[in-house]
């Protein structure tokens, strides 16, 4: 069998091009997903802060911070679950 060096090089370059194209598409999808997650976490953080200011009046800073963080964690998990669906 006789292999053509030029044919093998063309195949290698086309395979590399397909790989790079696929990686670029994957980066776009991942970047969009990361941006969505950051926006959701930021928005739920602001909602949790407002809820904490209005409703959490425990008289203890530590308890209020714990309640704020717990509220943020629950809201963020729920919102991320909704964005995945």
N, C-alpha and C positions, 0 to 999 in steps of 0.2 A: 504494500500500500504506500502510496506517495501522498504525503500531507503538504499542503501549500502553506508556507509561512504567512503569506499575505492573508489567506483565508482564516487562519487561526488568529491572526492579529485583529482582523475585522470582527470576528466573533467575540474576542476578548474586549474590544472597545465597545461593542454594542451591549455586552453583558454589563460592563462597568457603567455605561450610560443608563441602562435600565435600573441598576442598583442605585445610582445617585438620584435618579428621578423618583424612585420609590422612597428613598430616604427623605427627600425634600417634601414629598407629600405627607409622610409620617410626621415630620417635624411640624408641618402646618397644623395637622390634627392635634398633636400634643400641645402645641402652643395655644391653640384655641381652647383646649380643655383646661390647661393651667390658668389661662386668663379667666375662664368661667368660674373655676374654683376660687380664685382670688377675689373676684367680684362678689361671689356668694358669701364668702367668709367675711369680707369687709362690710357688706350690707347687713348681715346678721349681727355683726359686732356693734354696728350703730343702733340697730333695733334693740339689742340687749342692753346697751348703755342707756337708752331712753327708758326702757322698762325698769331698769335698776334705779334710775333717778326718781321715777314716779312711785314705784311700788315697794322697793326694798328699804324699809326704815327700821333696822334692827337695833340701832344704837351702838353697834360695833362695826368698825371699819372692816375688820377681817371677815365677819359674817357676810357683810354686803359684797365684798370682793368675791368671796366663794360663791355666793348666789348669782352674781353677775357672770362669772366664768362658767358656772353650770348651765345657766340660761343660754349663754352663747354657744356652748358645746352642743346642747340639745337642738337649738335652732339651726346651727350650721350642719349638723348631721342630717336633720330632716330636709333642709333645703338642698343639700348635695344629693340626697336620695331622690328628691323630686327632679333634679336636673339630669340624673342618670337615666330615669325612666323615659 
